[in-house]
Amino acid sequence: MRTVFSLILFSLTVAVISSQQGCSRCSPNKWALCDGSVDSSGCTCPVTVSENFTVQVKCGETALTPKCFMMKTEMYRTRAGLSTRRKPGEHAIIDNDGIYDPMCELSGIFKAKQCNNSQECWCVNTAGVRRTDKKDQSITCGELVGTWWVRIDLKHEPLGNISQSALFEAIRTKLMKRYGVIPASIDKIMSEEENVVTIDLYQNNTSSPPDLATVAYYMEKDVKNSSLFAYDKNLNLAVGTTPVLVKDILIYFVDEKPPEFTMKRLTGGIIAVIVVVVVGVLAAIVVLIVTRKKSQKKRGEGKEMDEMQKQQLTA
C-alpha cells in the first residue's frame, strides 16, 4: 500500500514539474516572460505591449496571442531598441497603414478607432486594417466591423515531383497543428496560378476558433523569417520528407460591410473594388487579382497594394 501511495505521489510530482517546465517559455509568443508557474487556466505568461501596459497571454501550443497585442508589442520593442527587425532595402515600399501602434481592448481585439499616437485617426476592421479615410480625432467609428473571409496566397518554388493534392493536405495539416485553425474554418485550398496556392478561410463563430486575422499574421511572419513563435521558428512546410519553399505571401481581408472611403480620394482601381464588393464578394476578389496583374504589366516591377482588402506587412 505504501509503495502504491509513493508511486502516485511520484507521478503527481513529475506531472507538476513537467507542467512547470512546459510553462518556462511561451511557445506561441517569443516575447512573453514566464516564471514556470501554472494556474487554473493553464500556462499564462506576461508580455509587455507598451511602456506602461503588460498583459497576461495564454501559452498553449496553438494559443496564438491576438494580432493587436503582437503589433503593439513589436512597436514598443522598436521604440525601446529591443527589436531585431532587419532594415529594408532602398527600394522597399512602406505600408504605413500596416505598421502602426494600435489601440487594443483588454481582450486583445482592435479598437474600432485608431490614431497611431497622432492627431490623425481612422476606423479599422477586426483585422486592424483601415477601412475609412483618415480624419482628425473627431471621427466616429461606431462598431468594429468584422472580417469574415481571409484569403491567403502562398507563392512557392516549383514542386518537382510533389503532387498538388499532397501539398494541399500538408498545408491543411499545418494550419490546424501550428496555428490551431479548426477544419470548419478551412473552406478551400486550391491553385489557379502556377506555383501559387490560395487558401480561403472563413471565420467560424459556432465554436471557439482562433481569430483568422491573427492566424494570417503569424503565418506571414513565418514566411518572412520573423516568426513570433518561441520554438520551431520556421514554417517548415513539407510533403513527407520533401521541403516546400514558400517565397512570398499575400493576404486579403473581406469584411461583413463594404468600406467607407470617400470616392474622390481613391484611384480608379480602388473605386472599382468598392463598387464590386457591394455587388458580390467573389467578384471583388477577381477584380483585385486582375488589377494586380494589370499593374504588374504596366510598371514591370512592384505591386499595387489595395489598402482595404489586402495587407502585406513589411517584416
FILUM-730606 format. One record per residue (C-alpha): x negated, y, z; residue number from 1. Coordinates in steps of 0.1 Angstrom, whole numbers, plus 5000, padded with zeros to 4 digits. Example, Ala and Ser with C-alpha at 12.3 -4.5 7.8 and 13.67 -1.06 7.14 Angstrom:
+------+------+------+-----+
!   px !   py !   pz ! num !
+------+------+------+-----+
! 4877 ! 4955 ! 5078 !   1 !
! 4863 ! 4989 ! 5071 !   2 !
+------+------+------+-----+
END
This chain:
+------+------+------+-----+
!   px !   py !   pz ! num !
+------+------+------+-----+
! 5000 ! 5000 ! 5000 !   1 !
! 4972 ! 5024 ! 5009 !   2 !
! 4955 ! 5015 ! 4976 !   3 !
! 4986 ! 5023 ! 4957 !   4 !
! 4990 ! 5057 ! 4975 !   5 !
! 4954 ! 5065 ! 4968 !   6 !
! 4958 ! 5058 ! 4931 !   7 !
! 4989 ! 5080 ! 4929 !   8 !
! 4971 ! 5108 ! 4947 !   9 !
! 4941 ! 5105 ! 4924 !  10 !
! 4964 ! 5106 ! 4893 !  11 !
! 4981 ! 5137 ! 4906 !  12 !
! 4947 ! 5154 ! 4913 !  13 !
! 4935 ! 5145 ! 4878 !  14 !
! 4967 ! 5159 ! 4863 !  15 !
! 4963 ! 5192 ! 4882 !  16 !
! 4927 ! 5195 ! 4872 !  17 !
! 4935 ! 5188 ! 4836 !  18 !
! 4962 ! 5214 ! 4836 !  19 !
! 4939 ! 5240 ! 4851 !  20 !
! 4912 ! 5232 ! 4826 !  21 !
! 4937 ! 5234 ! 4798 !  22 !
! 4946 ! 5269 ! 4810 !  23 !
! 4910 ! 5281 ! 4813 !  24 !
! 4914 ! 5297 ! 4779 !  25 !
! 4944 ! 5308 ! 4760 !  26 !
! 4945 ! 5287 ! 4728 !  27 !
! 4967 ! 5309 ! 4706 !  28 !
! 4952 ! 5342 ! 4719 !  29 !
! 4914 ! 5347 ! 4719 !  30 !
! 4917 ! 5380 ! 4738 !  31 !
! 4936 ! 5367 ! 4768 !  32 !
! 4917 ! 5362 ! 4800 !  33 !
! 4927 ! 5331 ! 4820 !  34 !
! 4917 ! 5321 ! 4856 !  35 !
! 4928 ! 5284 ! 4852 !  36 !
! 4960 ! 5287 ! 4872 !  37 !
! 4993 ! 5272 ! 4861 !  38 !
! 5027 ! 5284 ! 4873 !  39 !
! 5062 ! 5271 ! 4869 !  40 !
! 5064 ! 5284 ! 4833 !  41 !
! 5032 ! 5267 ! 4823 !  42 !
! 5000 ! 5282 ! 4812 !  43 !
! 5003 ! 5321 ! 4811 !  44 !
! 4974 ! 5345 ! 4809 !  45 !
! 4970 ! 5383 ! 4810 !  46 !
! 4959 ! 5402 ! 4779 !  47 !
! 4951 ! 5439 ! 4778 !  48 !
! 4970 ! 5455 ! 4750 !  49 !
! 4961 ! 5492 ! 4758 !  50 !
! 4942 ! 5512 ! 4783 !  51 !
! 4969 ! 5511 ! 4809 !  52 !
! 4990 ! 5481 ! 4798 !  53 !
! 4984 ! 5444 ! 4805 !  54 !
! 5010 ! 5417 ! 4797 !  55 !
! 5013 ! 5380 ! 4805 !  56 !
! 5014 ! 5358 ! 4774 !  57 !
! 5022 ! 5321 ! 4770 !  58 !
! 4993 ! 5299 ! 4762 !  59 !
! 5007 ! 5266 ! 4749 !  60 !
! 4991 ! 5252 ! 4718 !  61 !
! 5017 ! 5268 ! 4694 !  62 !
! 5030 ! 5296 ! 4717 !  63 !
! 5019 ! 5325 ! 4694 !  64 !
! 5016 ! 5359 ! 4710 !  65 !
! 5041 ! 5383 ! 4694 !  66 !
! 5028 ! 5403 ! 4665 !  67 !
! 5034 ! 5436 ! 4681 !  68 !
! 5012 ! 5427 ! 4711 !  69 !
! 4985 ! 5414 ! 4689 !  70 !
! 4984 ! 5445 ! 4667 !  71 !
! 4983 ! 5467 ! 4698 !  72 !
! 4955 ! 5447 ! 4713 !  73 !
! 4935 ! 5449 ! 4682 !  74 !
! 4939 ! 5487 ! 4681 !  75 !
! 4929 ! 5490 ! 4718 !  76 !
! 4898 ! 5469 ! 4713 !  77 !
! 4888 ! 5490 ! 4683 !  78 !
! 4891 ! 5522 ! 4703 !  79 !
! 4872 ! 5507 ! 4732 !  80 !
! 4844 ! 5495 ! 4710 !  81 !
! 4852 ! 5458 ! 4716 !  82 !
! 4862 ! 5450 ! 4680 !  83 !
! 4842 ! 5428 ! 4658 !  84 !
! 4861 ! 5439 ! 4626 !  85 !
! 4839 ! 5439 ! 4595 !  86 !
! 4835 ! 5473 ! 4578 !  87 !
! 4854 ! 5472 ! 4545 !  88 !
! 4837 ! 5478 ! 4512 !  89 !
! 4836 ! 5511 ! 4494 !  90 !
! 4864 ! 5501 ! 4470 !  91 !
! 4888 ! 5489 ! 4498 !  92 !
! 4923 ! 5503 ! 4499 !  93 !
! 4935 ! 5512 ! 4534 !  94 !
! 4971 ! 5503 ! 4542 !  95 !
! 4978 ! 5529 ! 4569 !  96 !
! 5013 ! 5515 ! 4575 !  97 !
! 4999 ! 5481 ! 4582 !  98 !
! 4972 ! 5491 ! 4606 !  99 !
! 4987 ! 5512 ! 4634 ! 100 !
! 4990 ! 5512 ! 4671 ! 101 !
! 5026 ! 5500 ! 4676 ! 102 !
! 5050 ! 5506 ! 4705 ! 103 !
! 5064 ! 5473 ! 4718 ! 104 !
! 5092 ! 5462 ! 4740 ! 105 !
! 5083 ! 5442 ! 4771 ! 106 !
! 5094 ! 5411 ! 4753 ! 107 !
! 5068 ! 5418 ! 4726 ! 108 !
! 5092 ! 5428 ! 4698 ! 109 !
! 5085 ! 5461 ! 4679 ! 110 !
! 5105 ! 5492 ! 4690 ! 111 !
! 5126 ! 5504 ! 4661 ! 112 !
! 5109 ! 5538 ! 4661 ! 113 !
! 5071 ! 5540 ! 4656 ! 114 !
! 5049 ! 5571 ! 4657 ! 115 !
! 5013 ! 5558 ! 4659 ! 116 !
! 5004 ! 5583 ! 4687 ! 117 !
! 5012 ! 5612 ! 4663 ! 118 !
! 5039 ! 5638 ! 4656 ! 119 !
! 5049 ! 5617 ! 4625 ! 120 !
! 5074 ! 5589 ! 4631 ! 121 !
! 5093 ! 5563 ! 4611 ! 122 !
! 5116 ! 5532 ! 4615 ! 123 !
! 5104 ! 5496 ! 4612 ! 124 !
! 5119 ! 5462 ! 4609 ! 125 !
! 5113 ! 5433 ! 4632 ! 126 !
! 5080 ! 5426 ! 4613 ! 127 !
! 5068 ! 5461 ! 4622 ! 128 !
! 5069 ! 5471 ! 4585 ! 129 !
! 5080 ! 5507 ! 4577 ! 130 !
! 5115 ! 5509 ! 4561 ! 131 !
! 5122 ! 5547 ! 4561 ! 132 !
! 5104 ! 5579 ! 4552 ! 133 !
! 5080 ! 5593 ! 4577 ! 134 !
! 5095 ! 5623 ! 4595 ! 135 !
! 5089 ! 5642 ! 4627 ! 136 !
! 5097 ! 5629 ! 4662 ! 137 !
! 5134 ! 5638 ! 4660 ! 138 !
! 5140 ! 5608 ! 4637 ! 139 !
! 5167 ! 5584 ! 4650 ! 140 !
! 5162 ! 5547 ! 4641 ! 141 !
! 5191 ! 5531 ! 4659 ! 142 !
! 5190 ! 5493 ! 4657 ! 143 !
! 5159 ! 5472 ! 4650 ! 144 !
! 5167 ! 5457 ! 4616 ! 145 !
! 5159 ! 5420 ! 4614 ! 146 !
! 5136 ! 5404 ! 4588 ! 147 !
! 5153 ! 5371 ! 4579 ! 148 !
! 5132 ! 5359 ! 4550 ! 149 !
! 5094 ! 5358 ! 4548 ! 150 !
! 5077 ! 5347 ! 4515 ! 151 !
! 5040 ! 5338 ! 4516 ! 152 !
! 5018 ! 5334 ! 4486 ! 153 !
! 4986 ! 5314 ! 4491 ! 154 !
! 4960 ! 5317 ! 4464 ! 155 !
! 4937 ! 5287 ! 4464 ! 156 !
! 4908 ! 5272 ! 4444 ! 157 !
! 4917 ! 5247 ! 4417 ! 158 !
! 4929 ! 5214 ! 4432 ! 159 !
! 4910 ! 5190 ! 4411 ! 160 !
! 4925 ! 5155 ! 4417 ! 161 !
! 4948 ! 5166 ! 4445 ! 162 !
! 4985 ! 5164 ! 4437 ! 163 !
! 5008 ! 5194 ! 4443 ! 164 !
! 5032 ! 5173 ! 4463 ! 165 !
! 5003 ! 5162 ! 4487 ! 166 !
! 4992 ! 5198 ! 4490 ! 167 !
! 5028 ! 5209 ! 4498 ! 168 !
! 5031 ! 5183 ! 4525 ! 169 !
! 4997 ! 5193 ! 4540 ! 170 !
! 5010 ! 5230 ! 4542 ! 171 !
! 5043 ! 5219 ! 4558 ! 172 !
! 5024 ! 5199 ! 4584 ! 173 !
! 5000 ! 5229 ! 4591 ! 174 !
! 5030 ! 5253 ! 4595 ! 175 !
! 5045 ! 5230 ! 4621 ! 176 !
! 5015 ! 5219 ! 4641 ! 177 !
! 4993 ! 5250 ! 4640 ! 178 !
! 5020 ! 5278 ! 4640 ! 179 !
! 5049 ! 5260 ! 4657 ! 180 !
! 5073 ! 5265 ! 4628 ! 181 !
! 5104 ! 5244 ! 4631 ! 182 !
! 5115 ! 5223 ! 4600 ! 183 !
! 5148 ! 5242 ! 4597 ! 184 !
! 5129 ! 5274 ! 4590 ! 185 !
! 5109 ! 5260 ! 4561 ! 186 !
! 5132 ! 5265 ! 4531 ! 187 !
! 5108 ! 5255 ! 4503 ! 188 !
! 5072 ! 5252 ! 4493 ! 189 !
! 5066 ! 5255 ! 4456 ! 190 !
! 5042 ! 5266 ! 4429 ! 191 !
! 5053 ! 5288 ! 4400 ! 192 !
! 5018 ! 5302 ! 4392 ! 193 !
! 4986 ! 5284 ! 4386 ! 194 !
! 4966 ! 5280 ! 4419 ! 195 !
! 4993 ! 5298 ! 4439 ! 196 !
! 5016 ! 5281 ! 4465 ! 197 !
! 5047 ! 5300 ! 4475 ! 198 !
! 5062 ! 5294 ! 4509 ! 199 !
! 5097 ! 5305 ! 4518 ! 200 !
! 5105 ! 5308 ! 4555 ! 201 !
! 5139 ! 5317 ! 4569 ! 202 !
! 5144 ! 5330 ! 4604 ! 203 !
! 5164 ! 5304 ! 4622 ! 204 !
! 5184 ! 5317 ! 4652 ! 205 !
! 5201 ! 5285 ! 4662 ! 206 !
! 5173 ! 5273 ! 4685 ! 207 !
! 5140 ! 5289 ! 4698 ! 208 !
! 5117 ! 5291 ! 4668 ! 209 !
! 5087 ! 5314 ! 4666 ! 210 !
! 5091 ! 5348 ! 4651 ! 211 !
! 5082 ! 5343 ! 4614 ! 212 !
! 5065 ! 5377 ! 4611 ! 213 !
! 5042 ! 5366 ! 4639 ! 214 !
! 5036 ! 5333 ! 4620 ! 215 !
! 5027 ! 5352 ! 4589 ! 216 !
! 5004 ! 5375 ! 4608 ! 217 !
! 4985 ! 5346 ! 4624 ! 218 !
! 4982 ! 5328 ! 4590 ! 219 !
! 4969 ! 5360 ! 4573 ! 220 !
! 4942 ! 5363 ! 4600 ! 221 !
! 4933 ! 5327 ! 4595 ! 222 !
! 4929 ! 5331 ! 4557 ! 223 !
! 4908 ! 5363 ! 4562 ! 224 !
! 4885 ! 5346 ! 4586 ! 225 !
! 4897 ! 5368 ! 4615 ! 226 !
! 4916 ! 5341 ! 4634 ! 227 !
! 4935 ! 5350 ! 4665 ! 228 !
! 4931 ! 5315 ! 4680 ! 229 !
! 4906 ! 5309 ! 4707 ! 230 !
! 4898 ! 5274 ! 4693 ! 231 !
! 4898 ! 5260 ! 4658 ! 232 !
! 4893 ! 5294 ! 4642 ! 233 !
! 4896 ! 5282 ! 4606 ! 234 !
! 4927 ! 5274 ! 4587 ! 235 !
! 4911 ! 5240 ! 4578 ! 236 !
! 4937 ! 5232 ! 4551 ! 237 !
! 4930 ! 5198 ! 4537 ! 238 !
! 4947 ! 5169 ! 4519 ! 239 !
! 4933 ! 5138 ! 4535 ! 240 !
! 4896 ! 5145 ! 4538 ! 241 !
! 4895 ! 5169 ! 4508 ! 242 !
! 4895 ! 5205 ! 4519 ! 243 !
! 4916 ! 5231 ! 4500 ! 244 !
! 4900 ! 5266 ! 4499 ! 245 !
! 4926 ! 5294 ! 4503 ! 246 !
! 4912 ! 5326 ! 4488 ! 247 !
! 4939 ! 5351 ! 4495 ! 248 !
! 4973 ! 5356 ! 4510 ! 249 !
! 5002 ! 5380 ! 4501 ! 250 !
! 5032 ! 5384 ! 4524 ! 251 !
! 5067 ! 5397 ! 4515 ! 252 !
! 5094 ! 5406 ! 4540 ! 253 !
! 5131 ! 5408 ! 4532 ! 254 !
! 5154 ! 5425 ! 4557 ! 255 !
! 5191 ! 5420 ! 4566 ! 256 !
! 5197 ! 5455 ! 4554 ! 257 !
! 5182 ! 5475 ! 4525 ! 258 !
! 5155 ! 5500 ! 4533 ! 259 !
! 5163 ! 5537 ! 4537 ! 260 !
! 5137 ! 5555 ! 4517 ! 261 !
! 5145 ! 5588 ! 4500 ! 262 !
! 5146 ! 5581 ! 4463 ! 263 !
! 5129 ! 5614 ! 4452 ! 264 !
! 5098 ! 5604 ! 4472 ! 265 !
! 5094 ! 5569 ! 4456 ! 266 !
! 5078 ! 5557 ! 4424 ! 267 !
! 5100 ! 5542 ! 4397 ! 268 !
! 5089 ! 5507 ! 4406 ! 269 !
! 5099 ! 5510 ! 4443 ! 270 !
! 5132 ! 5526 ! 4434 ! 271 !
! 5139 ! 5496 ! 4412 ! 272 !
! 5132 ! 5472 ! 4440 ! 273 !
! 5156 ! 5491 ! 4464 ! 274 !
! 5184 ! 5490 ! 4438 ! 275 !
! 5179 ! 5453 ! 4432 ! 276 !
! 5178 ! 5445 ! 4469 ! 277 !
! 5214 ! 5457 ! 4472 ! 278 !
! 5224 ! 5435 ! 4443 ! 279 !
! 5206 ! 5404 ! 4454 ! 280 !
! 5176 ! 5394 ! 4473 ! 281 !
! 5164 ! 5367 ! 4448 ! 282 !
! 5163 ! 5393 ! 4420 ! 283 !
! 5143 ! 5416 ! 4443 ! 284 !
! 5115 ! 5391 ! 4447 ! 285 !
! 5114 ! 5387 ! 4409 ! 286 !
! 5111 ! 5425 ! 4404 ! 287 !
! 5083 ! 5426 ! 4430 ! 288 !
! 5064 ! 5399 ! 4412 ! 289 !
! 5069 ! 5413 ! 4377 ! 290 !
! 5060 ! 5448 ! 4389 ! 291 !
! 5028 ! 5435 ! 4404 ! 292 !
! 5019 ! 5417 ! 4372 ! 293 !
! 5025 ! 5448 ! 4351 ! 294 !
! 5004 ! 5469 ! 4374 ! 295 !
! 4975 ! 5445 ! 4371 ! 296 !
! 4977 ! 5446 ! 4333 ! 297 !
! 4976 ! 5484 ! 4332 ! 298 !
! 4949 ! 5490 ! 4357 ! 299 !
! 4928 ! 5459 ! 4352 ! 300 !
! 4919 ! 5457 ! 4389 ! 301 !
! 4937 ! 5465 ! 4421 ! 302 !
! 4971 ! 5456 ! 4434 ! 303 !
! 5002 ! 5477 ! 4438 ! 304 !
! 5013 ! 5474 ! 4474 ! 305 !
! 5051 ! 5476 ! 4480 ! 306 !
! 5054 ! 5494 ! 4514 ! 307 !
! 5088 ! 5480 ! 4521 ! 308 !
! 5088 ! 5443 ! 4514 ! 309 !
! 5051 ! 5434 ! 4512 ! 310 !
! 5024 ! 5438 ! 4538 ! 311 !
! 4988 ! 5429 ! 4532 ! 312 !
! 4968 ! 5440 ! 4563 ! 313 !
! 4931 ! 5446 ! 4559 ! 314 !
! 4911 ! 5425 ! 4583 ! 315 !
+------+------+------+-----+
END
